[in-house]
Amino acid sequence: MKVVGDRIYLKLIFFGTALAGKTTALEWLFYHAIPDEMKLVKELRQVKTSFGQTLLFDFAPIEISQNIIARIFSATGQDYYKGTRTKVPADSDGIFIVVDSHKDQLENNRLILQELDKCRREMDGLSEADIVVMYSGITYGEVVVDSGLVKTLHSERDACSTRPGLSGGHP
């Protein structure tokens, strides 16, 4: 959290593997769930590759109240851009880990969580950021069962629910 004058700025990140659905989740949130009067921009700010994947990050500033601004980012998932991906979480107040639920993505999920865990250990204050685990792709193909995925990913430091989209055991 950053305080500038009488305003509080929160930074929220969607973090996960390539093609896990980070940008899709942010786009849905921005275009379908956030009222227009809260949006500080008309369009989601995006930098994409020539084939449509996130190049650096996507960005949406949202005015939660007159004095609270949420800056929401989705980090690139491509390993080629790992250098920038590992910088995006700096100073985050909350992290949405977008997990690709397909069985064949389990190892990629493990690797991205190891990367995030390293960022959390090395970046000041990031270990205090709240974590929410989101599952994508649960309606397509062979998927890892929710509780099995959390157990396999072994995120012992973060008390995450075994239900999609919830953390901390909230109902």
URCOR-V868931 format. One record per backbone hydrogen bond with DSSP energy under -0.5 kcal/mol. CO is the residue of the C=O (numbers start at 0). NH is the residue of the N-H. E is the energy in kcal/mol with one decimal. If there is no record, write none. Layout:
co:CO nh:NH e:E
co:CO nh:NH e:E
This chain:
co:1 nh:3 e:-0.5
co:1 nh:8 e:-3.4
co:3 nh:6 e:-2.2
co:6 nh:3 e:-2.4
co:7 nh:9 e:-0.5
co:7 nh:68 e:-2.9
co:8 nh:1 e:-2.4
co:9 nh:11 e:-0.5
co:9 nh:70 e:-3.4
co:10 nh:92 e:-3.4
co:10 nh:93 e:-1.5
co:11 nh:72 e:-2.8
co:12 nh:14 e:-0.6
co:12 nh:95 e:-3.9
co:13 nh:74 e:-2.6
co:14 nh:97 e:-2.6
co:16 nh:19 e:-1.6
co:20 nh:24 e:-2.4
co:21 nh:25 e:-2.3
co:22 nh:26 e:-3.1
co:23 nh:27 e:-2.5
co:24 nh:28 e:-2.4
co:25 nh:29 e:-2.9
co:26 nh:30 e:-3.0
co:27 nh:31 e:-2.2
co:27 nh:32 e:-0.8
co:28 nh:32 e:-1.4
co:28 nh:33 e:-1.6
co:32 nh:34 e:-0.6
co:34 nh:37 e:-2.0
co:34 nh:38 e:-0.6
co:35 nh:38 e:-1.2
co:37 nh:62 e:-3.7
co:43 nh:45 e:-0.6
co:44 nh:58 e:-2.8
co:45 nh:47 e:-0.5
co:46 nh:54 e:-3.5
co:46 nh:55 e:-0.7
co:48 nh:51 e:-1.8
co:52 nh:48 e:-3.2
co:55 nh:75 e:-1.4
co:56 nh:46 e:-0.8
co:57 nh:73 e:-1.5
co:58 nh:44 e:-2.6
co:59 nh:71 e:-2.6
co:60 nh:39 e:-2.1
co:61 nh:63 e:-1.0
co:61 nh:69 e:-3.2
co:64 nh:67 e:-0.8
co:66 nh:7 e:-3.4
co:67 nh:63 e:-1.7
co:67 nh:64 e:-1.7
co:68 nh:9 e:-3.1
co:68 nh:70 e:-0.5
co:69 nh:61 e:-3.2
co:69 nh:71 e:-0.7
co:70 nh:11 e:-2.6
co:71 nh:59 e:-2.4
co:72 nh:13 e:-2.4
co:73 nh:57 e:-1.9
co:76 nh:17 e:-0.9
co:77 nh:80 e:-1.4
co:78 nh:81 e:-1.9
co:80 nh:83 e:-1.1
co:80 nh:84 e:-2.5
co:81 nh:85 e:-2.4
co:83 nh:86 e:-1.4
co:83 nh:87 e:-1.4
co:84 nh:88 e:-0.7
co:86 nh:89 e:-1.5
co:88 nh:91 e:-1.9
co:92 nh:129 e:-2.0
co:93 nh:12 e:-2.2
co:94 nh:96 e:-0.8
co:94 nh:131 e:-2.6
co:95 nh:14 e:-2.9
co:95 nh:97 e:-0.8
co:96 nh:98 e:-0.8
co:96 nh:133 e:-3.3
co:97 nh:16 e:-0.6
co:97 nh:99 e:-0.5
co:98 nh:100 e:-0.7
co:98 nh:135 e:-3.0
co:100 nh:143 e:-2.8
co:101 nh:104 e:-2.0
co:102 nh:105 e:-1.6
co:104 nh:108 e:-2.6
co:105 nh:109 e:-2.4
co:106 nh:110 e:-2.4
co:107 nh:111 e:-2.4
co:108 nh:112 e:-2.1
co:109 nh:113 e:-2.1
co:110 nh:114 e:-2.2
co:111 nh:115 e:-2.3
co:112 nh:116 e:-2.7
co:113 nh:117 e:-2.2
co:114 nh:118 e:-2.2
co:115 nh:119 e:-2.7
co:116 nh:120 e:-1.8
co:117 nh:121 e:-2.1
co:118 nh:122 e:-2.7
co:119 nh:126 e:-0.5
co:122 nh:125 e:-1.4
co:122 nh:126 e:-0.6
co:124 nh:127 e:-1.4
co:125 nh:128 e:-1.5
co:129 nh:94 e:-2.9
co:131 nh:96 e:-2.9
co:131 nh:133 e:-0.5
co:132 nh:164 e:-1.3
co:133 nh:98 e:-3.4
co:135 nh:100 e:-2.6
co:136 nh:139 e:-1.4
co:140 nh:142 e:-0.5
co:141 nh:102 e:-1.8
co:144 nh:148 e:-2.5
co:145 nh:149 e:-2.3
co:146 nh:150 e:-2.2
co:147 nh:151 e:-2.6
co:148 nh:152 e:-2.9
co:149 nh:153 e:-1.4
co:149 nh:154 e:-0.7
co:153 nh:155 e:-1.1
co:154 nh:157 e:-1.2
co:156 nh:158 e:-0.6
co:157 nh:159 e:-1.7
co:158 nh:167 e:-1.8
co:162 nh:165 e:-1.6
co:165 nh:132 e:-0.5
co:165 nh:160 e:-0.5
co:166 nh:169 e:-1.5
